[in-house]
Amino acid sequence: MSNKEKLYDVIKKSLITEKSVAATEGAQYTFEVRKDANKIEIAKAVELAFPGRKVKKVRTVYMPSHEKRMGYKFGRTDSSKKAIVTIEGDPIEFVGV
């Protein structure tokens, strides 16, 4: 697997919540990323996925799993990592939002 292919696998999906949509006014976008990805890899992956934009800052948050209940059964959600990326340049347009 080449380095470019690895960078495409760093970003899993964009997170669309009320808080993240409000943060897009300040050019901050939230993505779910791989748990083993570091800030440098995330910045390179965003610049590769969205050409013409320059990453200014990357902040990461580890999201631990939580216990959930479905009726009388208990389970756990998956743990994940999210990145809040501040960009310079044109805003990113998400289709269907």
VEXTI-423643 format. One record per residue: residue number from 1; x, y, z of N, C-alpha, C in turn. Coordinates in steps of 0.1 Angstrom, whole numbers, plus 5000, padded with zeros to 4 digits. Example, Ala and Ser with C-alpha at 12.3 -4.5 7.8 and 13.67 -1.06 7.14 Angstrom:
<nodes>
NODE    i  n.c1  n.c2  n.c3  ca.c1  ca.c2  ca.c3  c.c1  c.c2  c.c3
NODE    1  5132  4943  5078   5123   4955   5078  5132  4967  5078
NODE    2  5128  4978  5071   5137   4989   5071  5129  5000  5079
</nodes>
This chain:
<nodes>
NODE    i  n.c1  n.c2  n.c3  ca.c1  ca.c2  ca.c3  c.c1  c.c2  c.c3
NODE    1  5008  4988  5000   5000   5000   5000  5009  5012  5000
NODE    2  5007  5021  4991   5015   5033   4990  5010  5043  5000
NODE    3  5019  5054  5002   5016   5064   5012  5003  5071  5009
NODE    4  5001  5074  4996   4989   5081   4992  4976  5073  4995
NODE    5  4977  5060  4992   4965   5052   4995  4963  5051  5010
NODE    6  4973  5051  5018   4972   5051   5033  4965  5064  5038
NODE    7  4969  5075  5032   4963   5088   5036  4948  5088  5033
NODE    8  4943  5082  5022   4929   5081   5019  4921  5073  5029
NODE    9  4928  5064  5036   4921   5056   5046  4921  5062  5060
NODE   10  4928  5074  5062   4928   5080   5075  4915  5086  5079
NODE   11  4908  5093  5069   4895   5099   5072  4884  5089  5069
NODE   12  4876  5085  5079   4865   5076   5078  4853  5083  5072
NODE   13  4849  5094  5079   4837   5101   5074  4837  5114  5081
NODE   14  4828  5123  5076   4827   5136   5082  4815  5135  5092
NODE   15  4817  5142  5103   4806   5142   5114  4798  5154  5112
NODE   16  4785  5152  5110   4775   5163   5108  4766  5163  5121
NODE   17  4769  5173  5130   4761   5175   5141  4757  5190  5142
NODE   18  4749  5194  5151   4746   5208   5152  4758  5216  5155
NODE   19  4766  5211  5165   4778   5218   5169  4788  5219  5158
NODE   20  4790  5208  5150   4800   5209   5139  4796  5217  5128
NODE   21  4783  5218  5125   4778   5226   5114  4779  5241  5118
NODE   22  4777  5244  5131   4779   5258   5135  4794  5262  5135
NODE   23  4803  5252  5137   4817   5255   5136  4822  5257  5122
NODE   24  4815  5253  5112   4819   5256   5098  4820  5270  5095
NODE   25  4813  5279  5102   4813   5293   5100  4828  5298  5103
NODE   26  4835  5292  5112   4849   5295   5115  4859  5287  5108
NODE   27  4854  5280  5097   4863   5272   5089  4868  5260  5096
NODE   28  4860  5254  5106   4864   5242   5113  4855  5231  5109
NODE   29  4861  5220  5106   4854   5208   5101  4857  5196  5109
NODE   30  4847  5188  5112   4849   5176   5121  4849  5163  5113
NODE   31  4859  5155  5115   4859   5142   5108  4862  5131  5118
NODE   32  4856  5119  5115   4860   5107   5122  4872  5101  5115
NODE   33  4882  5098  5123   4895   5093   5117  4899  5080  5124
NODE   34  4909  5074  5118   4914   5061   5124  4920  5064  5137
NODE   35  4919  5054  5147   4924   5056   5160  4939  5058  5161
NODE   36  4946  5052  5151   4961   5052   5152  4967  5064  5143
NODE   37  4958  5073  5138   4963   5084   5130  4968  5095  5139
NODE   38  4979  5102  5134   4983   5113   5142  4980  5126  5135
NODE   39  4983  5137  5141   4978   5150   5135  4984  5153  5122
NODE   40  4997  5149  5120   5004   5152   5107  4997  5144  5096
NODE   41  4994  5131  5098   4987   5123   5088  4973  5128  5085
NODE   42  4966  5133  5095   4953   5139   5093  4953  5151  5085
NODE   43  4963  5160  5088   4964   5172   5080  4967  5169  5065
NODE   44  4976  5160  5063   4980   5156   5049  4968  5149  5042
NODE   45  4960  5141  5049   4948   5135   5043  4938  5145  5039
NODE   46  4935  5155  5048   4925   5165   5044  4930  5173  5032
NODE   47  4943  5177  5032   4947   5184   5020  4947  5176  5007
NODE   48  4949  5163  5009   4948   5154   4997  4933  5152  4992
NODE   49  4924  5151  5002   4910   5148   4999  4903  5161  4994
NODE   50  4907  5173  4999   4901   5185   4995  4912  5194  4989
NODE   51  4915  5193  4976   4926   5201   4970  4922  5216  4970
NODE   52  4933  5224  4972   4931   5239   4972  4928  5244  4986
NODE   53  4929  5236  4996   4927   5240   5009  4940  5237  5017
NODE   54  4943  5246  5026   4955   5244   5035  4951  5242  5049
NODE   55  4956  5232  5056   4952   5230   5070  4960  5239  5079
NODE   56  4953  5246  5087   4959   5256   5096  4962  5249  5110
NODE   57  4952  5241  5115   4953   5235   5128  4945  5222  5129
NODE   58  4950  5212  5136   4943   5200   5138  4942  5197  5153
NODE   59  4930  5194  5158   4928   5190   5172  4921  5177  5172
NODE   60  4926  5168  5180   4920   5154   5181  4914  5151  5194
NODE   61  4904  5143  5194   4897   5139   5206  4894  5124  5205
NODE   62  4898  5117  5216   4895   5102   5217  4881  5101  5223
NODE   63  4872  5093  5216   4859   5091   5220  4858  5077  5226
NODE   64  4858  5075  5239   4857   5061   5244  4843  5055  5242
NODE   65  4843  5042  5243   4830   5035   5241  4821  5037  5253
NODE   66  4808  5036  5251   4798   5038   5262  4789  5026  5262
NODE   67  4784  5024  5274   4775   5012   5276  4761  5017  5271
NODE   68  4754  5009  5263   4741   5012   5258  4732  5001  5262
NODE   69  4719  5004  5263   4709   4994   5266  4698  4993  5256
NODE   70  4696  4981  5251   4685   4979   5241  4675  4969  5248
NODE   71  4664  4974  5253   4655   4965   5261  4662  4960  5273
NODE   72  4663  4947  5275   4669   4942   5287  4684  4937  5284
NODE   73  4689  4940  5272   4702   4936   5269  4712  4948  5269
NODE   74  4724  4946  5273   4734   4956   5274  4744  4954  5263
NODE   75  4750  4965  5258   4760   4964   5248  4769  4976  5249
NODE   76  4779  4977  5241   4788   4988   5241  4789  4994  5227
NODE   77  4791  5007  5226   4793   5014   5213  4808  5013  5210
NODE   78  4812  5015  5198   4826   5014   5194  4833  5027  5199
NODE   79  4845  5025  5203   4853   5037   5206  4859  5042  5193
NODE   80  4861  5055  5192   4866   5062   5180  4874  5074  5183
NODE   81  4879  5080  5172   4887   5092   5174  4882  5102  5164
NODE   82  4880  5115  5168   4876   5125   5159  4886  5136  5158
NODE   83  4886  5143  5147   4896   5154   5145  4888  5166  5141
NODE   84  4891  5178  5147   4885   5190   5144  4896  5198  5136
NODE   85  4894  5200  5123   4904   5206   5114  4900  5220  5110
NODE   86  4909  5230  5112   4907   5243   5108  4915  5245  5095
NODE   87  4908  5250  5085   4914   5252   5071  4915  5266  5067
NODE   88  4923  5269  5057   4924   5282   5051  4920  5279  5036
NODE   89  4914  5289  5030   4910   5287   5016  4895  5286  5015
NODE   90  4891  5280  5003   4876   5279   5001  4870  5270  5011
NODE   91  4857  5273  5015   4850   5264   5024  4847  5250  5017
NODE   92  4846  5240  5025   4843   5227   5020  4827  5226  5020
NODE   93  4822  5221  5009   4808   5219   5007  4805  5205  5008
NODE   94  4796  5201  5018   4791   5188   5019  4778  5186  5013
NODE   95  4776  5176  5004   4764   5174   4996  4754  5168  5005
NODE   96  4741  5172  5005   4731   5166   5013  4729  5172  5027
NODE   97  4736  5183  5030   4734   5188   5043  4725  5200  5043
</nodes>
